Amino acid sequence: MTNTILIANRGEIACRIIRSVQSLGLKAVAVHSDADATARHVRMADSTVHIGPSRAADSYLDAGRILEAAKESGAG
């Protein structure tokens, strides 16, 4: 079983997921674009991966980049 979970979302839902993951004793990895570099979910996470520019199509909606982020972070 993995002990690292990648949160491929942002905003309040990402914060809720991060709290839940951490309450289980697991590590939470947040992804973020340029625009979200200082966002709350990024500050709450145990580690982060930058996934691209501010435009969602070039970051959060880029499935290939999200998969790369999971590999980079060691998330399962």
BAGU-205643 format. One record per residue (C-alpha): residue number from 1; x, y, z. Coordinates in nm, 2 decimals. Example, Ala and Ser with C-alpha at 12.3 -4.5 7.8 and 13.67 -1.06 7.14 Angstrom:
<recs>
<rec num="1" east="1.23" north="-0.45" up="0.78"/>
<rec num="2" east="1.37" north="-0.11" up="0.71"/>
</recs>
This chain:
<recs>
<rec num="1" east="0.00" north="0.00" up="0.00"/>
<rec num="2" east="0.12" north="0.35" up="-0.08"/>
<rec num="3" east="0.16" north="0.61" up="0.18"/>
<rec num="4" east="0.15" north="0.91" up="-0.06"/>
<rec num="5" east="-0.16" north="1.04" up="-0.23"/>
<rec num="6" east="-0.16" north="1.29" up="-0.51"/>
<rec num="7" east="-0.45" north="1.54" up="-0.50"/>
<rec num="8" east="-0.52" north="1.63" up="-0.86"/>
<rec num="9" east="-0.76" north="1.91" up="-0.77"/>
<rec num="10" east="-0.76" north="2.26" up="-0.62"/>
<rec num="11" east="-0.96" north="2.49" up="-0.40"/>
<rec num="12" east="-1.17" north="2.39" up="-0.10"/>
<rec num="13" east="-1.23" north="2.03" up="-0.22"/>
<rec num="14" east="-0.85" north="1.98" up="-0.24"/>
<rec num="15" east="-0.82" north="2.11" up="0.12"/>
<rec num="16" east="-1.08" north="1.87" up="0.24"/>
<rec num="17" east="-0.91" north="1.58" up="0.07"/>
<rec num="18" east="-0.57" north="1.68" up="0.21"/>
<rec num="19" east="-0.71" north="1.69" up="0.57"/>
<rec num="20" east="-0.87" north="1.35" up="0.52"/>
<rec num="21" east="-0.55" north="1.20" up="0.38"/>
<rec num="22" east="-0.34" north="1.34" up="0.66"/>
<rec num="23" east="-0.58" north="1.22" up="0.92"/>
<rec num="24" east="-0.52" north="0.87" up="0.80"/>
<rec num="25" east="-0.14" north="0.92" up="0.85"/>
<rec num="26" east="-0.07" north="0.94" up="0.48"/>
<rec num="27" east="0.12" north="1.21" up="0.29"/>
<rec num="28" east="-0.07" north="1.45" up="0.06"/>
<rec num="29" east="0.09" north="1.58" up="-0.25"/>
<rec num="30" east="-0.08" north="1.89" up="-0.41"/>
<rec num="31" east="-0.04" north="1.98" up="-0.77"/>
<rec num="32" east="-0.05" north="2.35" up="-0.87"/>
<rec num="33" east="-0.03" north="2.58" up="-1.16"/>
<rec num="34" east="0.16" north="2.92" up="-1.17"/>
<rec num="35" east="-0.16" north="3.09" up="-1.05"/>
<rec num="36" east="-0.21" north="2.86" up="-0.75"/>
<rec num="37" east="0.15" north="2.85" up="-0.62"/>
<rec num="38" east="0.06" north="3.01" up="-0.29"/>
<rec num="39" east="-0.30" north="2.88" up="-0.26"/>
<rec num="40" east="-0.43" north="2.72" up="0.06"/>
<rec num="41" east="-0.43" north="2.36" up="-0.07"/>
<rec num="42" east="-0.06" north="2.40" up="-0.17"/>
<rec num="43" east="0.03" north="2.54" up="0.17"/>
<rec num="44" east="-0.15" north="2.25" up="0.35"/>
<rec num="45" east="0.01" north="1.97" up="0.15"/>
<rec num="46" east="0.31" north="1.77" up="0.26"/>
<rec num="47" east="0.47" north="1.83" up="-0.08"/>
<rec num="48" east="0.38" north="1.99" up="-0.41"/>
<rec num="49" east="0.44" north="1.95" up="-0.78"/>
<rec num="50" east="0.42" north="2.24" up="-1.02"/>
<rec num="51" east="0.22" north="2.12" up="-1.33"/>
<rec num="52" east="0.23" north="2.42" up="-1.56"/>
<rec num="53" east="0.11" north="2.77" up="-1.65"/>
<rec num="54" east="-0.21" north="2.94" up="-1.51"/>
<rec num="55" east="-0.44" north="2.83" up="-1.79"/>
<rec num="56" east="-0.62" north="2.51" up="-1.67"/>
<rec num="57" east="-0.60" north="2.35" up="-2.02"/>
<rec num="58" east="-0.22" north="2.36" up="-1.98"/>
<rec num="59" east="-0.21" north="2.24" up="-1.63"/>
<rec num="60" east="-0.50" north="2.08" up="-1.43"/>
<rec num="61" east="-0.67" north="1.94" up="-1.75"/>
<rec num="62" east="-0.35" north="1.80" up="-1.89"/>
<rec num="63" east="-0.39" north="1.43" up="-1.80"/>
<rec num="64" east="-0.04" north="1.35" up="-1.92"/>
<rec num="65" east="0.11" north="1.61" up="-1.69"/>
<rec num="66" east="-0.10" north="1.49" up="-1.39"/>
<rec num="67" east="0.04" north="1.14" up="-1.45"/>
<rec num="68" east="0.39" north="1.27" up="-1.46"/>
<rec num="69" east="0.33" north="1.45" up="-1.14"/>
<rec num="70" east="0.21" north="1.13" up="-0.97"/>
<rec num="71" east="0.53" north="0.95" up="-1.09"/>
<rec num="72" east="0.75" north="1.24" up="-0.98"/>
<rec num="73" east="0.60" north="1.25" up="-0.63"/>
<rec num="74" east="0.60" north="0.87" up="-0.58"/>
<rec num="75" east="0.22" north="0.88" up="-0.52"/>
<rec num="76" east="0.03" north="0.56" up="-0.57"/>
</recs>
